[in-house]
Amino acid sequence: MLPHLLPHVTAVTEHAIAMALLPILRFPDPRLHTVAKPVAQVDERIRRLVDDMLATMYEADGVGLAATQVDVHERVIVMDTSDTRDKPLVIINPEIVSASTDMLVNEEGCLSVPTIYDRVERHAQVTVRFIDRQGEVCEVAADGLTAVCVQHEMDHLVGKVFVEYLSPLKRDRIKSKMLKKTRDEQVRGR
């Protein structure tokens, strides 16, 4: 998810600089529709994935990134919705345990659909249970941007991209625009 309307700040820590930047899949790549499997164990491999995802998210000026977006189909999300961009949240095997009946409509963007923003309706508050980087079970009540981001990234884990909330006409236009952009980049790269 992109931090639309947030100030442009890159907060890559010294630790994250040593990590690998991962390629982000772009819509309409069919791999974005893969359903992620639960993480069986939080081990060094998962912690390395988390570090690489955080570095990738910060470098791309995002506020959230799901493993699906980097072609790893496990239930891992990283987020940082803080104004200072220095409070990463690692969410493994998330499940929403409660959601408000109040809904809100926000303009969303996505690192997998760069430069595209549109309005999506989400629950105003959610409580999510998950495993953290240390393998501990946690529960967080989220509202505002954090609630939106959790829901957006959890959609990726079930193979859903935010543009699927839009009308078929808008979705087709976005798909055409993204395919053209990819073709243009490939031509320039030759």
C-alpha positions in Angstrom: 0.0 0.0 0.0 1.3 3.5 -0.8 1.2 6.3 1.7 -0.9 8.6 -0.5 -1.1 12.1 1.0 1.7 11.4 3.5 4.9 13.4 3.3 7.6 11.9 1.2 10.0 10.4 3.7 12.4 7.5 3.3 13.2 5.8 6.6 15.6 3.0 5.7 17.5 2.0 8.8 21.2 1.1 8.6 20.2 -2.5 9.3 17.7 -2.5 6.4 20.3 -1.0 3.9 22.2 -4.3 4.1 19.1 -6.2 3.2 18.1 -7.2 -0.3 15.5 -5.2 -2.2 12.9 -7.5 -3.7 11.2 -7.1 -7.0 7.5 -6.1 -6.5 5.0 -7.9 -8.8 2.8 -5.5 -10.8 -0.9 -5.9 -11.6 -2.1 -7.7 -13.6 0.6 -10.4 -12.9 -1.4 -13.6 -12.2 0.9 -14.4 -9.3 -0.8 -11.7 -7.4 -3.9 -13.9 -7.3 -2.1 -16.7 -5.4 -3.5 -17.6 -2.0 -0.7 -17.5 0.6 0.0 -20.4 2.9 0.3 -20.0 6.7 3.9 -19.7 8.0 4.6 -23.0 9.9 7.5 -21.6 11.9 9.1 -18.2 12.5 12.7 -19.0 11.8 15.7 -17.3 10.3 14.4 -17.7 6.8 11.2 -15.8 7.7 13.1 -13.1 9.7 15.3 -12.6 6.6 12.2 -12.3 4.4 10.8 -9.8 6.9 14.0 -7.7 6.7 14.0 -7.8 2.9 10.4 -6.8 2.8 10.9 -3.9 5.1 13.8 -2.6 3.1 11.8 -3.0 -0.1 8.7 -1.3 1.4 10.7 1.7 2.7 12.7 2.0 -0.5 9.4 2.1 -2.5 7.9 4.7 -0.1 5.1 2.3 0.9 3.3 1.9 4.2 2.6 -1.8 3.7 3.8 -4.8 1.8 2.5 -8.4 1.7 4.8 -11.3 0.8 2.5 -12.1 -2.1 3.6 -8.9 -3.7 7.2 -10.1 -3.8 6.3 -13.5 -5.1 6.5 -15.3 -1.7 3.2 -17.0 -1.0 3.3 -17.1 2.7 1.1 -15.2 5.2 3.6 -12.4 6.0 2.9 -8.6 6.1 5.1 -5.7 7.0 3.8 -2.2 7.7 4.8 1.2 9.0 2.0 3.7 9.1 3.8 6.0 11.6 4.4 9.6 10.6 8.1 9.2 11.4 8.3 6.0 9.3 10.3 4.3 12.1 7.8 2.0 13.7 7.7 -1.2 11.6 5.0 -3.8 12.3 5.5 -7.4 11.4 2.3 -9.4 11.0 2.6 -13.2 10.4 -0.5 -15.4 9.9 -2.9 -12.6 10.5 -6.6 -13.1 11.3 -9.2 -10.4 11.9 -10.9 -11.2 15.1 -13.3 -8.3 15.1 -14.3 -5.5 12.8 -16.4 -2.4 13.3 -19.8 -2.1 11.6 -18.7 1.5 10.8 -17.2 1.8 7.4 -15.0 4.4 5.8 -14.0 5.3 2.3 -10.3 6.1 1.7 -8.3 6.7 -1.4 -5.9 3.8 -1.7 -2.9 3.0 -3.7 -0.7 0.0 -4.0 3.0 -0.8 -4.7 1.8 -3.4 -7.2 -0.3 -0.8 -9.0 2.0 2.2 -9.0 0.5 5.7 -9.7 -3.1 4.4 -9.5 -5.3 5.6 -6.6 -9.0 5.1 -6.1 -11.6 5.1 -3.3 -12.2 1.8 -1.4 -14.6 1.1 1.4 -13.1 -0.7 4.5 -14.0 -1.3 8.1 -13.1 1.8 10.2 -11.6 -0.4 13.0 -10.3 -3.9 13.1 -8.7 -6.1 15.7 -6.1 -8.4 14.3 -4.4 -11.4 15.9 -1.0 -12.5 14.5 2.5 -13.8 15.2 5.3 -11.2 15.4 8.9 -11.4 14.3 9.9 -13.3 17.5 7.1 -15.9 17.1 4.9 -14.4 19.8 1.1 -14.2 19.4 -0.1 -10.6 19.5 -3.3 -8.8 19.1 -3.7 -5.2 17.9 -6.7 -2.9 17.7 -6.2 -0.7 14.6 -8.1 2.3 13.2 -7.5 4.9 10.6 -4.7 4.3 8.2 -3.4 1.3 10.1 -6.8 -0.4 9.9 -7.0 0.3 6.2 -3.5 -0.9 5.6 -4.1 -4.2 7.5 -7.2 -5.0 5.5 -5.5 -4.0 2.2 -2.4 -6.2 2.9 -4.6 -9.1 4.1 -6.4 -8.9 0.8 -3.1 -9.6 -1.0 -2.7 -12.8 1.1 -5.9 -14.2 -0.3 -5.0 -13.1 -3.9 -7.0 -9.9 -4.1 -5.7 -6.6 -5.4 -7.5 -3.3 -4.4 -8.5 -2.6 -8.0 -10.9 -5.6 -7.7 -13.1 -3.4 -5.5 -13.6 -1.1 -8.5 -16.0 -1.4 -11.4 -15.1 -3.8 -14.2 -14.7 -0.7 -16.5 -12.2 1.0 -14.2 -10.4 -2.3 -13.6 -10.0 -2.9 -17.3 -8.7 0.6 -17.9 -6.1 0.2 -15.1 -5.1 -3.2 -16.5 -4.5 -1.7 -19.9 -2.6 1.2 -18.5 -0.3 -1.2 -16.4 0.3 -3.5 -19.4 1.2 -0.5 -21.6 3.5 0.8 -18.9 5.3 -2.5 -18.6 5.7 -2.8 -22.4 7.1 0.8 -22.5 9.6 0.0 -19.8 10.7 -3.2 -21.5 11.2 -1.3 -24.8 13.3 1.4 -23.0 15.3 -1.3 -21.2 16.5 -2.9 -24.5 
